Amino acid sequence: MPMSETDLRTHAEEIHDQFSDRLDVTVDEIEERLETLVDEYQVPVSEARRSVTNTYLDEAGMDRDDLMGGGGNETKQVADIDAAEEWIDITAKVVELWDAQSDAVAQVGLLGDETGTVKFTKWSKSDLQDLEAGAVYSLRNVVTDEYQGRFSVKLNRTTTIEDVDEDIEVGDDSVEVEGALVDIQSGSGLIKRCPEEDCTRVLQNGRCSEHGEVEGEFDLRIKGVIDDGEDVHEVIFDQEATEELTGIELEEAKEMAMDALDTSVVADEMREKTLGRYYRVRGPTLGRYVLVNEMAQLTDPADPESALIKARSI
């Protein structure tokens, strides 16, 4: 059985366990609903699960607290969000609002509390009030999500929003790493991402793990390793940071790949330009990675192997 079908079956079994004592519904029926949303309507698996769960909540005359066993959601701080598909309550300040890239998204931006920041998405179909930059809100029934170690929260039609008449000093969850760039991992260079709304997954052989075969959109990325002499740190440079680090812009990278009929030449050129050099980078941690927001080159280029030896002898 393909992995996607196995995943859907697992989701169906878990949903069935939640409603088996309230509704006369089978695992097969639940799985069929999930398959319809995922395969026919191209809905992401996490959204399909939430949609089906909400449908059964309505049919059973239950609310989210009933599903949680009457105890309600766990209230969490941003730094404590460590799993996907959890229903939680948070109190946070709207740090920043970004332009939504899809009609399906009403608002997207950054929430923060004393422990750090987290991305949020408010769906258009949720019909919720707009959040204002700088305001503090108590948000109940938000659901967590995760992609490549980075957690986020989604506001949906079951979410409640209450104004909080107080300020929050948002904590800085950034870290700083200084050392030699000793490796650029696979999946770096010129890549393609899924173009579907609110999905930025990197395509593997033209396929998105959520949406199947799609016409991807080009992007630049470096997944690197910095050795500070004691520990190694995995870091991610997004397109802007990659262009700054390597001097190779997206259009130039596309031309390089087209001329060579091979995208790997881009990553090879990036390795030539950066490996063995010393950098100071700063940014938030995303799982095991540091997402680079700021960087500075510290010394002249060095041979990568020599740089590694020198870094570890400090």
Secondary structure, DSSP 8 states (H G I E B T S, - for coil): --HHHHHHHHHHHHHHHHHTTT----HHHHHHHHHIIIIIS---HHHHHHHHHHHHHHHHT--HHHHTTTS--EE--GGG--SSS-EEEEEEEEEEEE--SSTTEEEEEEEEETTEEEEEEEEGGG------TT-EEEEEEEEEEEETTEEEEEE-TT-EEEEESS-------EEEEEEEEEEE-TT-EEEEE--STT---B-BTTEETTTEE---EEEEEEEEEEE-SS-EEEEEE-HHHHHHHHS--HHHHHHHHHHHT-THHHHHHHHHHHTT-EEEEEEEEETTEEE-SEEEE-S----HHHHHHHHHH-
